[in-house]
Amino acid sequence: MDGSIGILSAILWAPLLCAVPICLLPKAQLKAIQSIALLGSGISFVLAWWLLGSFAAGSGELQFAETVAWVPELGMTYRLAVDGLSLPMVLLTTLTTPACLIASLGMKEHMKAYFAWFMLLEFAVLGVFMAQDWFLFYMFWEITLVPMFFLIGVWGGERRGPASLSFFLYTLGGSVFMLLAIIAAYVNSPGHTFHFAALMQASSDWSTEFQIMVFAGFLLGVAVKIPAFPLHGWLPLAHVEAPVPVSMFLSAVLLKMGAYGLIRAGVLLPEGIEWFAPILFTGAMINITYGSLMSWRQTDLKAMVAFSSVSHMGFVLLGVSALTVTGFTGAVMQMVTHGIITAGLFLLVGVIYERAHTRDITEFSGLARNMPAYAVFMSLALLASMGLPGLAGFISEFHALIGAYERFGLYSIIASVGVLVTAAYTFRTIGRMFTGTFNPKWEHLTDINAREMIPAIALAALTVGIGIFPGPLLNLMKATLSISAEAFPLP
């Protein structure tokens, strides 16, 4: 549908359009506000997953393209499309948002503003994954800062002020370098354009030194979002202080924006990312090891899951640093599977906190007695996060490790330290919370309810389904990632 508005715009704008009546309704009409928010995210969900049925998985080309002149004097275009890299991210976003909104139904304070901000957040993230114009990409990227700042700063915990400000300043600081990189690419392109494909063609004439410089700007911008060590400082605080549904979205979707941008920038600047590949590999090793060790130290269940995200996003960096089809496949698979698994983990952390008003792992024991369904869902999510074969996390980490071995050899074995530590704190947590002598203090705790069960079952089904049948997801991204990796021959 090149040259017109089509289904991608419908998916993109549905949440934002539903934010308008939410803002106009009286705050007392909470049920109507909740229903409209679910309607907006539901429309995007249905259309995105219907789109999957029409997507030609065997083609690595852009599909469902929409192009409308925006600011032609400056080469800016409203240009949307999806391929095997962006469509999985769109599907993940449209799946996660309704789950987060359902998890938000129990919240009561300032809910009119809360749901409006959430709709804006979904709109902006979808825009990042659909944009095929770097200026449009950057605009959506920056818009995400505003709703996240308020969602953490207004509805967060006791330290919500420092948490929201830290997130905002870290991300905004990194975005400045990304903007400079985009401007440099624009100025050095024939005809001055922001179009992804046109800039890729132009980059073949750019010097290695220029590509390295421009890629460095992109890297500083996206590394904050991934988050890559040492630019990860905002993440643990933001996760711990954010309300549970916001933590779900932050970990499941927002972190993937950084990894997505890294791959797009690498394809644009192949010589630049090749120069940085050893640095990305080193950063991946640090992320995997540091994140797992910090998770081992935590007694706060939410902080443990937050630091585990640092470790698991290290596998995304690891896959990207390989610059091979296998490595890219592992990176994108990890983006999807980590999103599903951590959304489930944060949802279940919220379930126990809502009942016990504590997240201290050492306070619990024998909970499987009066919370058997919760014990099953939580154990499944923790084992998937660990990378247990047969669950979603295994296939992605396995691809990333093979890709890294192809390029870096035995140095990639360092990642096994993180894998072993992750296994250790996973079994410690399961054993501590669900086995042993039941603590009578928690006699009043009730099992997971129907509202919580809906997203929990959906996320658990995907965790098992992708783990046992990864083929459909692998086929969805294979052609695009094969084309992306063609510019990077093994040394």
LUMRO-148325 format. One record per residue (C-alpha): residue number from 1; residue in three letters; x, y, z. Coordinates in steps of 0.02 Angstrom, whole numbers, plus 50000, padded with zeros to 5 digits. Example, Ala and Ser with C-alpha at 12.3 -4.5 7.8 and 13.67 -1.06 7.14 Angstrom:
<rs>
(r 1,Ala,(50615,49775,50390))
(r 2,Ser,(50684,49947,50357))
</rs>
This chain:
<rs>
(r 1,Met,(50000,50000,50000))
(r 2,Asp,(50144,50116,49959))
(r 3,Gly,(50090,50297,49944))
(r 4,Ser,(49937,50281,50056))
(r 5,Ile,(49876,50253,50233))
(r 6,Gly,(49840,50073,50278))
(r 7,Ile,(49838,49942,50414))
(r 8,Leu,(50001,49994,50496))
(r 9,Ser,(49932,50168,50529))
(r 10,Ala,(49775,50090,50602))
(r 11,Ile,(49882,49985,50721))
(r 12,Leu,(49989,50136,50764))
(r 13,Trp,(49854,50267,50792))
(r 14,Ala,(49718,50163,50877))
(r 15,Pro,(49792,50182,51053))
(r 16,Leu,(49820,50369,51034))
(r 17,Leu,(49646,50400,50964))
(r 18,Cys,(49572,50306,51111))
(r 19,Ala,(49671,50417,51229))
(r 20,Val,(49565,50566,51173))
(r 21,Pro,(49398,50506,51246))
(r 22,Ile,(49491,50446,51401))
(r 23,Cys,(49550,50625,51429))
(r 24,Leu,(49374,50693,51400))
(r 25,Leu,(49283,50574,51517))
(r 26,Pro,(49254,50621,51700))
(r 27,Lys,(49377,50531,51812))
(r 28,Ala,(49232,50452,51908))
(r 29,Gln,(49189,50345,51756))
(r 30,Leu,(49330,50223,51790))
(r 31,Lys,(49248,50073,51705))
(r 32,Ala,(49224,50171,51544))
(r 33,Ile,(49404,50233,51549))
(r 34,Gln,(49469,50057,51575))
(r 35,Ser,(49358,49990,51436))
(r 36,Ile,(49416,50120,51309))
(r 37,Ala,(49598,50087,51350))
(r 38,Leu,(49573,49901,51327))
(r 39,Leu,(49479,49936,51165))
(r 40,Gly,(49623,50040,51096))
(r 41,Ser,(49755,49911,51138))
(r 42,Gly,(49636,49773,51082))
(r 43,Ile,(49614,49849,50909))
(r 44,Ser,(49802,49858,50886))
(r 45,Phe,(49820,49680,50949))
(r 46,Val,(49689,49608,50831))
(r 47,Leu,(49753,49703,50679))
(r 48,Ala,(49936,49661,50714))
(r 49,Trp,(49903,49477,50734))
(r 50,Trp,(49789,49477,50582))
(r 51,Leu,(49935,49558,50489))
(r 52,Leu,(50041,49408,50536))
(r 53,Gly,(49929,49296,50431))
(r 54,Ser,(49959,49405,50277))
(r 55,Phe,(50146,49427,50303))
(r 56,Ala,(50259,49339,50176))
(r 57,Ala,(50384,49261,50295))
(r 58,Gly,(50496,49199,50154))
(r 59,Ser,(50529,49376,50095))
(r 60,Gly,(50660,49486,50175))
(r 61,Glu,(50585,49642,50096))
(r 62,Leu,(50482,49776,50180))
(r 63,Gln,(50296,49742,50177))
(r 64,Phe,(50134,49842,50201))
(r 65,Ala,(50231,50002,50162))
(r 66,Glu,(50144,50170,50186))
(r 67,Thr,(50221,50333,50127))
(r 68,Val,(50152,50509,50147))
(r 69,Ala,(50251,50668,50115))
(r 70,Trp,(50279,50758,50279))
(r 71,Val,(50413,50893,50266))
(r 72,Pro,(50482,50864,50091))
(r 73,Glu,(50595,51018,50099))
(r 74,Leu,(50697,50930,50234))
(r 75,Gly,(50677,50753,50169))
(r 76,Met,(50560,50701,50310))
(r 77,Thr,(50427,50572,50266))
(r 78,Tyr,(50290,50481,50361))
(r 79,Arg,(50353,50311,50306))
(r 80,Leu,(50297,50150,50390))
(r 81,Ala,(50334,49968,50347))
(r 82,Val,(50374,49803,50433))
(r 83,Asp,(50493,49660,50397))
(r 84,Gly,(50553,49505,50488))
(r 85,Leu,(50643,49612,50617))
(r 86,Ser,(50508,49740,50656))
(r 87,Leu,(50351,49633,50646))
(r 88,Pro,(50400,49522,50796))
(r 89,Met,(50426,49682,50897))
(r 90,Val,(50256,49749,50845))
(r 91,Leu,(50174,49585,50893))
(r 92,Leu,(50265,49586,51061))
(r 93,Thr,(50207,49765,51096))
(r 94,Thr,(50026,49733,51052))
(r 95,Leu,(50027,49575,51158))
(r 96,Thr,(50110,49653,51310))
(r 97,Thr,(50004,49811,51318))
(r 98,Pro,(49835,49725,51350))
(r 99,Ala,(49920,49614,51480))
(r 100,Cys,(49987,49770,51567))
(r 101,Leu,(49816,49854,51560))
(r 102,Ile,(49730,49701,51633))
(r 103,Ala,(49860,49701,51772))
(r 104,Ser,(49818,49886,51800))
(r 105,Leu,(49633,49857,51832))
(r 106,Gly,(49660,49841,52019))
(r 107,Met,(49740,50014,52032))
(r 108,Lys,(49631,50157,52092))
(r 109,Glu,(49724,50324,52100))
(r 110,His,(49725,50450,51956))
(r 111,Met,(49676,50314,51833))
(r 112,Lys,(49613,50433,51699))
(r 113,Ala,(49788,50504,51674))
(r 114,Tyr,(49868,50334,51698))
(r 115,Phe,(49775,50251,51554))
(r 116,Ala,(49797,50403,51442))
(r 117,Trp,(49985,50400,51469))
(r 118,Phe,(49989,50213,51436))
(r 119,Met,(49900,50237,51270))
(r 120,Leu,(50026,50369,51218))
(r 121,Leu,(50168,50253,51269))
(r 122,Glu,(50103,50110,51161))
(r 123,Phe,(50081,50230,51014))
(r 124,Ala,(50260,50292,51027))
(r 125,Val,(50339,50120,51044))
(r 126,Leu,(50242,50052,50896))
(r 127,Gly,(50303,50203,50798))
(r 128,Val,(50484,50161,50837))
(r 129,Phe,(50463,49984,50770))
(r 130,Met,(50366,50036,50613))
(r 131,Ala,(50461,50193,50559))
(r 132,Gln,(50566,50185,50401))
(r 133,Asp,(50626,50364,50415))
(r 134,Trp,(50762,50405,50541))
(r 135,Phe,(50685,50571,50591))
(r 136,Leu,(50517,50488,50618))
(r 137,Phe,(50606,50351,50716))
(r 138,Tyr,(50690,50481,50826))
(r 139,Met,(50528,50576,50855))
(r 140,Phe,(50439,50419,50917))
(r 141,Trp,(50594,50372,51019))
(r 142,Glu,(50588,50538,51112))
(r 143,Ile,(50399,50534,51139))
(r 144,Thr,(50419,50375,51243))
(r 145,Leu,(50515,50475,51374))
(r 146,Val,(50365,50580,51426))
(r 147,Pro,(50236,50446,51471))
(r 148,Met,(50368,50337,51556))
(r 149,Phe,(50426,50486,51660))
(r 150,Phe,(50250,50515,51726))
(r 151,Leu,(50202,50331,51743))
(r 152,Ile,(50351,50304,51857))
(r 153,Gly,(50352,50476,51939))
(r 154,Val,(50167,50482,51986))
(r 155,Trp,(50119,50300,52016))
(r 156,Gly,(50287,50231,52075))
(r 157,Gly,(50351,50188,52249))
(r 158,Glu,(50431,50293,52384))
(r 159,Arg,(50583,50337,52277))
(r 160,Arg,(50483,50369,52119))
(r 161,Gly,(50552,50545,52100))
(r 162,Pro,(50736,50496,52083))
(r 163,Ala,(50687,50342,51981))
(r 164,Ser,(50589,50439,51850))
(r 165,Leu,(50718,50578,51841))
(r 166,Ser,(50860,50452,51822))
(r 167,Phe,(50769,50365,51680))
(r 168,Phe,(50732,50530,51594))
(r 169,Leu,(50907,50603,51607))
(r 170,Tyr,(50998,50443,51557))
(r 171,Thr,(50888,50417,51405))
(r 172,Leu,(50884,50599,51352))
(r 173,Gly,(51074,50611,51368))
(r 174,Gly,(51097,50461,51256))
(r 175,Ser,(50969,50526,51131))
(r 176,Val,(51072,50683,51101))
(r 177,Phe,(51213,50578,51028))
(r 178,Met,(51089,50479,50922))
(r 179,Leu,(51018,50641,50852))
(r 180,Leu,(51193,50701,50805))
(r 181,Ala,(51224,50534,50718))
(r 182,Ile,(51061,50549,50621))
(r 183,Ile,(51103,50727,50568))
(r 184,Ala,(51277,50674,50512))
(r 185,Ala,(51203,50534,50405))
(r 186,Tyr,(51073,50653,50333))
(r 187,Val,(51199,50788,50287))
(r 188,Asn,(51314,50663,50201))
(r 189,Ser,(51177,50580,50097))
(r 190,Pro,(51140,50629,49916))
(r 191,Gly,(50982,50733,49912))
(r 192,His,(50980,50744,50103))
(r 193,Thr,(50859,50609,50159))
(r 194,Phe,(50812,50516,50318))
(r 195,His,(50744,50365,50223))
(r 196,Phe,(50815,50202,50291))
(r 197,Ala,(50841,50121,50121))
(r 198,Ala,(50913,50276,50037))
(r 199,Leu,(51038,50303,50178))
(r 200,Met,(51092,50120,50168))
(r 201,Gln,(51132,50146,49985))
(r 202,Ala,(51224,50307,50023))
(r 203,Ser,(51326,50229,50163))
(r 204,Ser,(51422,50120,50039))
(r 205,Asp,(51516,50279,49989))
(r 206,Trp,(51555,50333,50166))
(r 207,Ser,(51730,50307,50236))
(r 208,Thr,(51764,50184,50374))
(r 209,Glu,(51813,50325,50491))
(r 210,Phe,(51648,50416,50459))
(r 211,Gln,(51547,50257,50487))
(r 212,Ile,(51637,50224,50651))
(r 213,Met,(51603,50401,50711))
(r 214,Val,(51418,50397,50664))
(r 215,Phe,(51393,50223,50735))
(r 216,Ala,(51471,50281,50899))
(r 217,Gly,(51333,50412,50912))
(r 218,Phe,(51198,50282,50880))
(r 219,Leu,(51279,50163,51005))
(r 220,Leu,(51279,50290,51146))
(r 221,Gly,(51095,50324,51112))
(r 222,Val,(51036,50144,51108))
(r 223,Ala,(51154,50074,51241))
(r 224,Val,(51060,50169,51377))
(r 225,Lys,(50897,50086,51328))
(r 226,Ile,(50967,49908,51310))
(r 227,Pro,(51039,49939,51447))
(r 228,Ala,(51224,49906,51420))
(r 229,Phe,(51348,49918,51563))
(r 230,Pro,(51396,50048,51626))
(r 231,Leu,(51245,50145,51561))
(r 232,His,(51123,50032,51653))
(r 233,Gly,(51115,50132,51815))
(r 234,Trp,(50937,50194,51789))
(r 235,Leu,(50861,50021,51763))
(r 236,Pro,(50861,49936,51935))
(r 237,Leu,(50792,50091,52022))
(r 238,Ala,(50660,50121,51889))
(r 239,His,(50604,49940,51894))
(r 240,Val,(50592,49931,52082))
(r 241,Glu,(50498,50095,52100))
(r 242,Ala,(50383,50080,51948))
(r 243,Pro,(50209,50005,51970))
(r 244,Val,(50205,49824,51916))
(r 245,Pro,(50116,49850,51748))
(r 246,Val,(50243,49984,51702))
(r 247,Ser,(50386,49868,51750))
(r 248,Met,(50308,49737,51638))
(r 249,Phe,(50304,49855,51490))
(r 250,Leu,(50474,49929,51527))
(r 251,Ser,(50562,49762,51530))
(r 252,Ala,(50459,49674,51397))
(r 253,Val,(50455,49810,51265))
(r 254,Leu,(50549,49970,51305))
(r 255,Leu,(50719,49887,51325))
(r 256,Lys,(50695,49808,51153))
(r 257,Met,(50693,49979,51073))
(r 258,Gly,(50879,49994,51109))
(r 259,Ala,(50923,49825,51037))
(r 260,Tyr,(50812,49856,50886))
(r 261,Gly,(50896,50024,50854))
(r 262,Leu,(51068,49943,50872))
(r 263,Ile,(51030,49816,50734))
(r 264,Arg,(50956,49949,50619))
(r 265,Ala,(51107,50062,50645))
(r 266,Gly,(51225,49915,50616))
(r 267,Val,(51145,49873,50450))
(r 268,Leu,(51157,50057,50400))
(r 269,Leu,(51341,50067,50453))
(r 270,Pro,(51418,49894,50425))
(r 271,Glu,(51598,49952,50439))
(r 272,Gly,(51557,50050,50595))
(r 273,Ile,(51478,49903,50688))
(r 274,Glu,(51617,49786,50630))
(r 275,Trp,(51744,49900,50713))
(r 276,Phe,(51640,49901,50872))
(r 277,Ala,(51603,49712,50870))
(r 278,Pro,(51740,49666,50997))
(r 279,Ile,(51679,49806,51111))
(r 280,Leu,(51500,49745,51097))
(r 281,Phe,(51559,49568,51136))
(r 282,Thr,(51654,49628,51290))
(r 283,Gly,(51503,49728,51347))
(r 284,Ala,(51394,49573,51324))
(r 285,Met,(51508,49470,51434))
(r 286,Ile,(51503,49604,51569))
(r 287,Asn,(51313,49621,51558))
(r 288,Ile,(51285,49434,51571))
(r 289,Thr,(51404,49407,51716))
(r 290,Tyr,(51370,49567,51813))
(r 291,Gly,(51181,49554,51795))
(r 292,Ser,(51175,49374,51855))
(r 293,Leu,(51291,49408,52004))
(r 294,Met,(51187,49558,52056))
(r 295,Ser,(51028,49454,52041))
(r 296,Trp,(51107,49323,52155))
(r 297,Arg,(51135,49456,52288))
(r 298,Gln,(50954,49518,52292))
(r 299,Thr,(50824,49471,52421))
(r 300,Asp,(50695,49589,52344))
(r 301,Leu,(50606,49483,52213))
(r 302,Lys,(50575,49631,52098))
(r 303,Ala,(50756,49689,52107))
(r 304,Met,(50812,49513,52066))
(r 305,Val,(50706,49511,51908))
(r 306,Ala,(50766,49687,51863))
(r 307,Phe,(50950,49639,51871))
(r 308,Ser,(50914,49479,51777))
(r 309,Ser,(50856,49589,51633))
(r 310,Val,(51030,49666,51627))
(r 311,Ser,(51101,49491,51611))
(r 312,His,(50977,49430,51482))
(r 313,Met,(50994,49585,51374))
(r 314,Gly,(51179,49542,51374))
(r 315,Phe,(51134,49393,51265))
(r 316,Val,(51055,49514,51142))
(r 317,Leu,(51219,49610,51135))
(r 318,Leu,(51310,49445,51118))
(r 319,Gly,(51207,49393,50968))
(r 320,Val,(51224,49563,50883))
(r 321,Ser,(51414,49565,50910))
(r 322,Ala,(51429,49402,50811))
(r 323,Leu,(51368,49489,50651))
(r 324,Thr,(51306,49323,50583))
(r 325,Val,(51134,49257,50539))
(r 326,Thr,(51140,49141,50689))
(r 327,Gly,(51193,49281,50805))
(r 328,Phe,(51061,49402,50742))
(r 329,Thr,(50931,49264,50757))
(r 330,Gly,(50981,49235,50938))
(r 331,Ala,(50974,49421,50974))
(r 332,Val,(50800,49447,50902))
(r 333,Met,(50735,49285,50977))
(r 334,Gln,(50802,49342,51146))
(r 335,Met,(50714,49509,51125))
(r 336,Val,(50548,49420,51099))
(r 337,Thr,(50567,49281,51226))
(r 338,His,(50640,49393,51361))
(r 339,Gly,(50493,49510,51335))
(r 340,Ile,(50367,49372,51360))
(r 341,Ile,(50456,49293,51508))
(r 342,Thr,(50493,49452,51606))
(r 343,Ala,(50318,49519,51577))
(r 344,Gly,(50258,49361,51663))
(r 345,Leu,(50386,49375,51802))
(r 346,Phe,(50342,49555,51845))
(r 347,Leu,(50156,49514,51837))
(r 348,Leu,(50183,49373,51963))
(r 349,Val,(50292,49483,52074))
(r 350,Gly,(50146,49603,52081))
(r 351,Val,(50027,49462,52129))
(r 352,Ile,(50127,49414,52284))
(r 353,Tyr,(50162,49594,52334))
(r 354,Glu,(49978,49640,52322))
(r 355,Arg,(49938,49503,52448))
(r 356,Ala,(50089,49500,52564))
(r 357,His,(50147,49683,52549))
(r 358,Thr,(50326,49624,52541))
(r 359,Arg,(50443,49563,52404))
(r 360,Asp,(50575,49493,52522))
(r 361,Ile,(50612,49316,52465))
(r 362,Thr,(50676,49266,52638))
(r 363,Glu,(50503,49301,52712))
(r 364,Phe,(50421,49159,52615))
(r 365,Ser,(50423,48970,52625))
(r 366,Gly,(50306,48829,52577))
(r 367,Leu,(50188,48942,52478))
(r 368,Ala,(50144,48800,52360))
(r 369,Arg,(50026,48737,52496))
(r 370,Asn,(49898,48877,52484))
(r 371,Met,(49952,48957,52319))
(r 372,Pro,(49978,48805,52205))
(r 373,Ala,(49931,48891,52040))
(r 374,Tyr,(50042,49038,52081))
(r 375,Ala,(50185,48920,52122))
(r 376,Val,(50167,48835,51952))
(r 377,Phe,(50163,48997,51852))
(r 378,Met,(50307,49076,51949))
(r 379,Ser,(50416,48921,51940))
(r 380,Leu,(50384,48907,51753))
(r 381,Ala,(50432,49089,51724))
(r 382,Leu,(50590,49075,51829))
(r 383,Leu,(50644,48915,51740))
(r 384,Ala,(50612,48995,51571))
(r 385,Ser,(50715,49145,51624))
(r 386,Met,(50854,49026,51672))
(r 387,Gly,(50852,48954,51495))
(r 388,Leu,(50786,48780,51533))
(r 389,Pro,(50776,48676,51372))
(r 390,Gly,(50598,48660,51311))
(r 391,Leu,(50553,48836,51366))
(r 392,Ala,(50566,48998,51268))
(r 393,Gly,(50728,49065,51342))
(r 394,Phe,(50835,48917,51290))
(r 395,Ile,(50824,48929,51101))
(r 396,Ser,(50869,49114,51097))
(r 397,Glu,(51020,49100,51212))
(r 398,Phe,(51080,48946,51118))
(r 399,His,(51078,49040,50952))
(r 400,Ala,(51168,49189,51028))
(r 401,Leu,(51305,49078,51101))
(r 402,Ile,(51331,48984,50937))
(r 403,Gly,(51341,49148,50842))
(r 404,Ala,(51467,49218,50965))
(r 405,Tyr,(51572,49059,50952))
(r 406,Glu,(51576,49076,50762))
(r 407,Arg,(51659,49246,50776))
(r 408,Phe,(51749,49248,50944))
(r 409,Gly,(51786,49066,50978))
(r 410,Leu,(51815,49004,51154))
(r 411,Tyr,(51807,49178,51228))
(r 412,Ser,(51618,49158,51222))
(r 413,Ile,(51630,49026,51359))
(r 414,Ile,(51638,49170,51484))
(r 415,Ala,(51449,49184,51463))
(r 416,Ser,(51432,49015,51549))
(r 417,Val,(51473,49099,51715))
(r 418,Gly,(51314,49200,51700))
(r 419,Val,(51215,49048,51649))
(r 420,Leu,(51273,48950,51802))
(r 421,Val,(51240,49093,51923))
(r 422,Thr,(51066,49116,51847))
(r 423,Ala,(51029,48932,51876))
(r 424,Ala,(51088,48949,52056))
(r 425,Tyr,(50977,49095,52105))
(r 426,Thr,(50830,49023,52007))
(r 427,Phe,(50827,48860,52104))
(r 428,Arg,(50864,48952,52267))
(r 429,Thr,(50712,49064,52239))
(r 430,Ile,(50596,48921,52192))
(r 431,Gly,(50655,48817,52339))
(r 432,Arg,(50643,48959,52463))
(r 433,Met,(50471,49021,52413))
(r 434,Phe,(50375,48863,52372))
(r 435,Thr,(50453,48716,52466))
(r 436,Gly,(50493,48681,52647))
(r 437,Thr,(50389,48714,52801))
(r 438,Phe,(50242,48829,52773))
(r 439,Asn,(50250,48993,52869))
(r 440,Pro,(50083,49016,52961))
(r 441,Lys,(50107,49203,52941))
(r 442,Trp,(50045,49184,52762))
(r 443,Glu,(49891,49082,52801))
(r 444,His,(49782,49223,52734))
(r 445,Leu,(49863,49227,52561))
(r 446,Thr,(49746,49178,52420))
(r 447,Asp,(49795,49100,52255))
(r 448,Ile,(49801,49192,52089))
(r 449,Asn,(49628,49258,52040))
(r 450,Ala,(49535,49261,51874))
(r 451,Arg,(49592,49437,51824))
(r 452,Glu,(49774,49392,51854))
(r 453,Met,(49752,49221,51774))
(r 454,Ile,(49710,49289,51600))
(r 455,Pro,(49879,49370,51561))
(r 456,Ala,(49972,49237,51662))
(r 457,Ile,(49900,49095,51556))
(r 458,Ala,(49932,49189,51392))
(r 459,Leu,(50114,49225,51435))
(r 460,Ala,(50144,49050,51503))
(r 461,Ala,(50069,48971,51346))
(r 462,Leu,(50185,49073,51236))
(r 463,Thr,(50333,49029,51347))
(r 464,Val,(50300,48844,51325))
(r 465,Gly,(50240,48857,51145))
(r 466,Ile,(50394,48949,51080))
(r 467,Gly,(50507,48834,51180))
(r 468,Ile,(50434,48677,51101))
(r 469,Phe,(50391,48748,50928))
(r 470,Pro,(50513,48890,50890))
(r 471,Gly,(50499,48860,50702))
(r 472,Pro,(50362,48986,50660))
(r 473,Leu,(50451,49128,50749))
(r 474,Leu,(50619,49080,50672))
(r 475,Asn,(50543,49074,50498))
(r 476,Leu,(50461,49244,50524))
(r 477,Met,(50629,49330,50547))
(r 478,Lys,(50748,49217,50448))
(r 479,Ala,(50741,49302,50277))
(r 480,Thr,(50763,49479,50344))
(r 481,Leu,(50906,49432,50460))
(r 482,Ser,(50993,49336,50320))
(r 483,Ile,(50992,49493,50213))
(r 484,Ser,(51050,49598,50362))
(r 485,Ala,(51199,49484,50395))
(r 486,Glu,(51259,49478,50214))
(r 487,Ala,(51369,49631,50241))
(r 488,Phe,(51466,49546,50381))
(r 489,Pro,(51574,49400,50320))
(r 490,Leu,(51659,49298,50454))
(r 491,Pro,(51843,49346,50479))
</rs>
